[in-house]
Amino acid sequence: MVRESWKKYFDLYNIDKNRVNGHCKLCNQNYKDKNGVSSNFLKHIKRKHFFEYQQLFSNQDESLSEDLTIESDGHITTDISTLKSKQNRINIAIVKYLIIKCNLPLNLVENLAFRNFMKECNFKWDPISAKRVKHDAIPTFTEKVNKIIKETLDTVDHVTLTVDGWSDRRCRSFLGVTCHFINSKMEPQSFLIDFVRLKSPHTSEHIQQMTECILDRFNIKEKVYRIVTDNASSMIKAYKFGLSVDDDDEAVDIYNDEIKIMENTNIMLHDYDQDVEISNFQIINIQHDDHFNDCENSSVLRLSCFAHTLQLCVRDGLKKTSHIPKLLDKCATLAKFSHKSSKIADLLDQLNKHITKMNLTRWNSEYMLIKSILSINKHDLEAITSLMNTPVKFSNNDIIILEELVSILDPFYDISIKCQAETVVTVSLVVPSIVHLVTHLRDINEDISFCGKLVQQLQASIETRFSGIINRLNQVDVINNDHYGDPLYFIAAFLDPSFKFYWIRDLQLGVQMENRLKQNIIQLIINEISKDSKPCTTESHKANVYLTTSSSSSSTSRKKRRKLFNYEDSGMNDASESTTLDPAVELDAYLNDPVRSKFSDYWFHSQLNILKKLVARIFSVQASSAPIERVFSYAGLILSSRRTNMNEHLFRDLVFLRVNENLL
């Protein structure tokens, strides 16, 4: 090992308890270093005695290449035939669990306290150098994970991508691409397939070309079913005509004020990461146009991020209601002052309350701020505001308005969290979510005193930004430039056993209208299936699917607010699964199957082979671009303020391995 080998070139003796002197036997020069650290001595050998230096590290590299092997299941292990296999397993575990998964710095392995700790655990442990971790261990892990991803994607027929851009603290731009598919167990699975440097020019053509290079490397270009991005103009233009762009592209500006860290994800933020200042990070090209012309139907590839579009709807409502922004300014002023005043902090601590910070770029931060203020009773709130330099006053009407805001926005918040889920299918949530919001706004209007205009603005915004879905629900022809006009949203809602047609009941349609809507959705599925099979009996399929409807009844009494995606079973008949290759028969069997198990369990055990093939394609689609934004969350934690000088290649590898840690 290098730790022992270099000593033969030096005579070492302690100067004091913290420093050691080394006399080079080759050139009679003296060098000093900290006790337990060898960096100065190794630098001297490298600069003055390069031949001996090469011998040291060539022997080390050979040792590691012999120790690191890959098992048949794709996991890295050590060759047990080597004499030091246990020590190598320990070093590999340090890199895997502490450096990659716990995001500890590489120089941890050279920290004297850490080395003493490891010696206490195993006195025979042979330390690994940071140089070896950087140049050997991490590239070995990266190579193996890339191999596993490529082998897995070779077995998949359809994938969906989420793509976005990001800038680090040093204003270096990166393009991230995640890949999503349904595996053989009918479970949603995803990989970060690349996190690459995006150098100028930041044009849509450049983004499209880099995406193609990544897809070609994994040989999945022909397997891409959809690409989900936010509503940035460069992303819309990059994938507007699939993976071929011929138009002249405009440069993409870098927007410095918004950070795409998705809130309430499943990312565990460790204590040592709490010093990261999220506001220091940047996102490339997120100067979103609130009135973007996103012709999704003209593009067979790109889809908009549902969570971002939903945020724009809420922003429309809040912005266009005159009295609400003024009240929100009061809340923001209180929140800002509460985080600067020690008196208010002490009072809040005494009350066991907390006022949430407000993020100008996320409406749900305003929602959480309002809830935190409402959790404080009026007397205590007055005591808190009286401590301000310029106290803000919340009248009784202000409190009522805030309570109405929470009631109105509560489903929007719930949906925005659910559609960004990490381990479940999400595309099937889009249509039931819009139906729930439409009926929620319809029903709550009767109980609103001050926020009626907000409800109207939200209704108008939903009808505009989700016009494709609204038109299909109203059984109006969908034209090419209707937002969210892709039929896959309705197909996904039907093919999710949790939804099927249950969500239609909330619309309270007449029997004929309800039957017609169901039949239209079934025809969309038949049309989609016909792309993979011979159109032999497509015309007759429609008549062979028998529909059951539930009678819609209205009640004059006010009901409690319905739970999100909570449907009662009624009118469902038992039906056995069919193994015949007839889409109409399979649709009828599925529609009348009373089983409402989880998505993966249901389709893994299903014998409806035609629908199963369609499900694998449709449910590879993500409702939002949250997966790639979670990647940027990890990237921000890795490149903390103390690690801004990290090498670009090492940074990319650490992000890649951290996101794909389940493959290590």
C-alpha positions, 0 to 999 in steps of 0.5 A: 500500500502507498501508506507504507511504501513511501516511508522507505524513501524518508527518515521520519521523526516527530518535531512535536506531538502534531508535526513530523519531519521527513528526511528524503533519502534520495535528495537529502531534503527535509519536509514537514507535515502533520502527524498522520498525514503524508500529502507533503511527502507524496508531493515531493516524490511526485515532483522530484522523483517521478519514477519512484512515484509511478512505481508506488501508484502503479503497484497500488492500481494493480492491487485495487483492480485485482480486489474489485470484482463484480458479481453476477448480480451486478454488485461490487465486491472483493476477491476473497482470494486476496490476502487483504480482502477484508481491508478492501471490503472495509475501504469499499464500504467507506466509499459506498456508504460514507462518501457516496450515500452520506455525502461526506467529503473525500478527505474524510479518509485522511482525517486523523480522527477518522483513521484512529476511529477505524483503527479502534474498530479494526487494528489491521485496517489499512487506510485508503487515500483520498487520491485512490478514492477519487481516481479509482474507487469512484470511477469503478462504481460509476462504470459498474452502475452505467453497465447495469443501467445499459443492460436493464434498458436493453430489455425495456420497450418504452421509456419516458424522459424528464429533462431540465437544466441547472446551474451550480454555485460557480455558474457552471450549467448542467443538463440532467436526464432521467429515464422512467419505465415499467419493469417486468414486475409492473413496478415503476422504475427510474434511473438518472442516465446522465448529468452532463455539462451544458456549455454555451450556447444554451439554445434549444438546438444544443439541448436537443443535440445533447439529449440525442447523444445521451440516448444514442449512448444507451441505444434508447432513442427509438424507445422514447415514448414521451419527454416531460419538461417544464414550460420553459420556452427552450424546452418546448422548442427543443422537443417540439418536433420530436428529436429533430430540430431544424429551426433556428434557435434563440439563446436561453437566458439564465434566470438567477432568482428561482431554485427548483428544489421540489418541496416535500419530497422523500429526500432525507436532509442530513444534519451536515447538509443544513448549511446549504443555502438553496438560494445560491443555486440557479436554474437554467432558462426558467423565464416561463411564459404564463401564456406559452403556446404549447401545442402538445398534440402537434408534438408526439413527444413532449409533455408539460410538467403537471405540477408546474402548470398547476402552480401557474393556475394558482398564481393566476388566481392569486395575482388577479384577485386584488385584495389577496396580494395585499393580505399576503404581503402582511403575512410575508412581512410578519414571516420576514420579521419573525426570522430576524427578531429574537423577541418574536423567536422567543415568544414563538418558542414559548408558544411552541409555534413556528412561522414558515418562511415564504418563497416567492417562486412557490405558491405552496410556500404561501399556503404553508405560511398561511396555515402556520399563521392560522395555527396561532390564536388571535390573542397570541398573534396580536402579541407577536405583531406588537413586537414588530417595529411597524406592527401589522394588524390582522382584522377579523375579516383578514382571518376569515379570508386566510381561512377561506384561502386554505379551504380553497387551496387545500386540494391544490396542495395535496395534488401537487404533492401526490403528483410528484411521488417517487415510487408510484405511478403518477400519470393516472392522477392528472385527469382525476385531479382536474375533475376533483379541482373542478368539482371542488371549486364548484361546490365550495363557491356556496360557502365563500364570503370574500374569495368568490373572485379567486374561485372564479379566476381559478376556474377560468385558469384551469379551463384555459391551461388544461383545455384539452382535458376540459374539452374531453370532459365536456365532450367537445372536439380537441384541437391540436393546440389544446393544452393537455390534449394528449389522450394518454391522460384519460387512458392512464386514468382508466387503466389504473385500478384505483380509478377506472371510471370512478372519478366520473361520478364526481361530475354528476353527469346525466346517464346518457352523457356519462355513458358517452364520455365512458365510450369516448375514453374506451375508443381512445384506448382501442385507437391506441391499441390498434397502433400495435395490432392489426385493425381487424375489428376495431369498429366492432370493439366499441359496441362490445364493451358494456358500461355500468353507470351510477345514478347521479343524485344531488342533495340540498344539504351541504356535505363535508369536503370530499377526500382526494381520490376516495371513491365508493364501490357501487355497480361493479359486477364480478368478472373473470380475467380473460386470456383471449387476445381481443381488446374489447373482451379484455376491456370488458373484463377489466371494467367489471373486475371488482378488484381494486388492488395497488397498480403493480400488484394488479397488473403483475398478476393480470392475464389481460395481455393486450392491456398489459402491454399498453399499460407498460407504455402509458405508465412510463410517463411521469405527471411532472418533471419532479424526478429531474428536480430531485436530482438537482436537490442532490446536486445542491447538497453535494456541491455545498459552500465548502466544496465549490472547488470540486472537480467537475468530473468528480461532481458529476460522478457523485451526483450520478452515484447518489441518485442511482444509489440503489444500484451500488 
